[in-house]
Amino acid sequence: MRGPRNTNALKYVGPAFFTKLLYFAGAGNPDHPCLIVDERVLATLKATSCTDDRRFYYKYGYPVATYEAAVGVLQTWATVASDELGRKVGADEVERWAFETSGRLV
């Protein structure tokens, strides 16, 4: 949603807030592919990735590739959790955990 001169097409709506719009467009469908990816979620992903992996270093205005990578990791974790728990775990459940954890992993 970039406008002229590489500015936000919707004023004051950066990538973190825009991902909320994408998520809520899914209307609660657990298979909807869009998740909320903000600074806190990226901090958790950064804390769990290897130190050479720079995909999740938060920068205001992060690129689409960062969003796609984050969603891919969260969906993979949801699949693993589903297998381990024996029930369907939505990627949004994992995203919520990542938000709450906010990079504070021991």
Kinemage of the C-alpha trace (Angstrom):
@kinemage 1
@onewidth
@group {chain A} dominant
@subgroup {mainchain}
@vectorlist {calphas} color= white
{ca met a 1} P 0.000 0.000 0.000
{ca arg a 2} L 2.666 2.448 -1.046
{ca gly a 3} L 1.676 5.735 -2.610
{ca pro a 4} L 3.582 8.425 -4.457
{ca arg a 5} L 7.211 9.005 -3.473
{ca asn a 6} L 7.243 5.697 -1.555
{ca thr a 7} L 4.909 6.979 1.162
{ca asn a 8} L 1.979 5.136 2.711
{ca ala a 9} L -1.088 5.211 0.449
{ca leu a 10} L -3.204 5.540 3.594
{ca lys a 11} L -1.705 8.163 5.857
{ca tyr a 12} L -0.598 6.809 9.270
{ca val a 13} L -1.253 3.193 8.225
{ca gly a 14} L 2.115 1.451 8.270
{ca pro a 15} L 2.778 -2.241 7.739
{ca ala a 16} L 1.954 -3.358 11.289
{ca phe a 17} L -1.489 -1.740 11.249
{ca phe a 18} L -2.135 -2.738 7.643
{ca thr a 19} L -1.574 -6.400 8.564
{ca lys a 20} L -4.400 -5.997 11.102
{ca leu a 21} L -6.699 -4.998 8.235
{ca leu a 22} L -5.596 -8.079 6.291
{ca tyr a 23} L -6.170 -10.320 9.304
{ca phe a 24} L -9.650 -9.031 10.079
{ca ala a 25} L -10.623 -9.417 6.420
{ca gly a 26} L -10.414 -13.163 7.127
{ca ala a 27} L -13.398 -12.886 9.507
{ca gly a 28} L -12.030 -15.459 11.954
{ca asn a 29} L -11.420 -18.219 9.409
{ca pro a 30} L -8.473 -20.198 10.874
{ca asp a 31} L -7.276 -21.061 7.354
{ca his a 32} L -7.147 -17.419 6.240
{ca pro a 33} L -3.527 -16.782 5.220
{ca cys a 34} L -3.124 -13.280 6.687
{ca leu a 35} L -1.742 -12.665 10.173
{ca ile a 36} L -0.887 -9.598 12.234
{ca val a 37} L 2.870 -9.032 12.059
{ca asp a 38} L 4.090 -6.141 14.173
{ca glu a 39} L 7.244 -5.242 16.075
{ca arg a 40} L 6.448 -7.649 18.927
{ca val a 41} L 5.847 -10.652 16.659
{ca leu a 42} L 9.008 -9.871 14.700
{ca ala a 43} L 10.958 -9.640 17.988
{ca thr a 44} L 9.897 -13.186 18.871
{ca leu a 45} L 10.770 -14.466 15.416
{ca lys a 46} L 14.141 -12.728 15.628
{ca ala a 47} L 14.796 -14.302 19.057
{ca thr a 48} L 14.076 -17.784 17.704
{ca ser a 49} L 16.044 -17.489 14.456
{ca cys a 50} L 19.755 -17.970 14.043
{ca thr a 51} L 21.891 -14.884 14.568
{ca asp a 52} L 22.767 -14.614 10.868
{ca asp a 53} L 19.084 -14.482 9.880
{ca arg a 54} L 18.211 -10.820 9.399
{ca arg a 55} L 14.678 -11.301 8.021
{ca phe a 56} L 12.999 -10.382 11.282
{ca tyr a 57} L 14.985 -7.332 12.350
{ca tyr a 58} L 12.179 -4.804 12.654
{ca lys a 59} L 12.406 -1.736 10.502
{ca tyr a 60} L 9.573 0.703 10.094
{ca gly a 61} L 8.170 0.061 6.671
{ca tyr a 62} L 9.427 -3.519 6.470
{ca pro a 63} L 9.132 -5.087 3.006
{ca val a 64} L 6.552 -7.603 1.822
{ca ala a 65} L 9.256 -10.300 1.923
{ca thr a 66} L 9.495 -9.852 5.713
{ca tyr a 67} L 5.728 -10.277 6.067
{ca glu a 68} L 5.728 -13.358 3.842
{ca ala a 69} L 8.620 -14.933 5.778
{ca ala a 70} L 6.953 -14.225 9.131
{ca val a 71} L 3.620 -15.699 8.021
{ca gly a 72} L 5.418 -18.756 6.646
{ca val a 73} L 7.208 -19.406 9.934
{ca leu a 74} L 4.034 -18.897 11.989
{ca gln a 75} L 2.059 -21.258 9.728
{ca thr a 76} L 4.799 -23.894 9.982
{ca trp a 77} L 4.781 -23.627 13.781
{ca ala a 78} L 0.985 -23.987 13.761
{ca thr a 79} L 1.283 -27.210 11.740
{ca val a 80} L 3.883 -28.604 14.151
{ca ala a 81} L 1.771 -27.616 17.171
{ca ser a 82} L -1.291 -29.250 15.591
{ca asp a 83} L 0.608 -32.513 15.177
{ca glu a 84} L 1.964 -32.396 18.736
{ca leu a 85} L -1.339 -31.446 20.386
{ca gly a 86} L -3.601 -33.616 18.253
{ca arg a 87} L -5.905 -30.712 17.418
{ca lys a 88} L -6.035 -27.966 14.822
{ca val a 89} L -3.904 -25.010 15.914
{ca gly a 90} L -4.537 -21.877 13.900
{ca ala a 91} L -1.595 -19.789 12.796
{ca asp a 92} L -3.298 -16.853 14.524
{ca glu a 93} L -2.953 -18.719 17.849
{ca val a 94} L 0.787 -18.951 17.259
{ca glu a 95} L 0.881 -15.287 16.206
{ca arg a 96} L -0.860 -14.347 19.457
{ca trp a 97} L 1.730 -16.351 21.429
{ca ala a 98} L 4.542 -14.608 19.518
{ca phe a 99} L 2.940 -11.231 20.285
{ca glu a 100} L 2.677 -12.020 24.008
{ca thr a 101} L 6.206 -13.435 24.145
{ca ser a 102} L 7.586 -10.367 22.376
{ca gly a 103} L 11.115 -11.702 22.024
{ca arg a 104} L 11.507 -12.618 25.711
{ca leu a 105} L 12.645 -16.195 25.153
{ca val a 106} L 15.050 -17.844 27.537
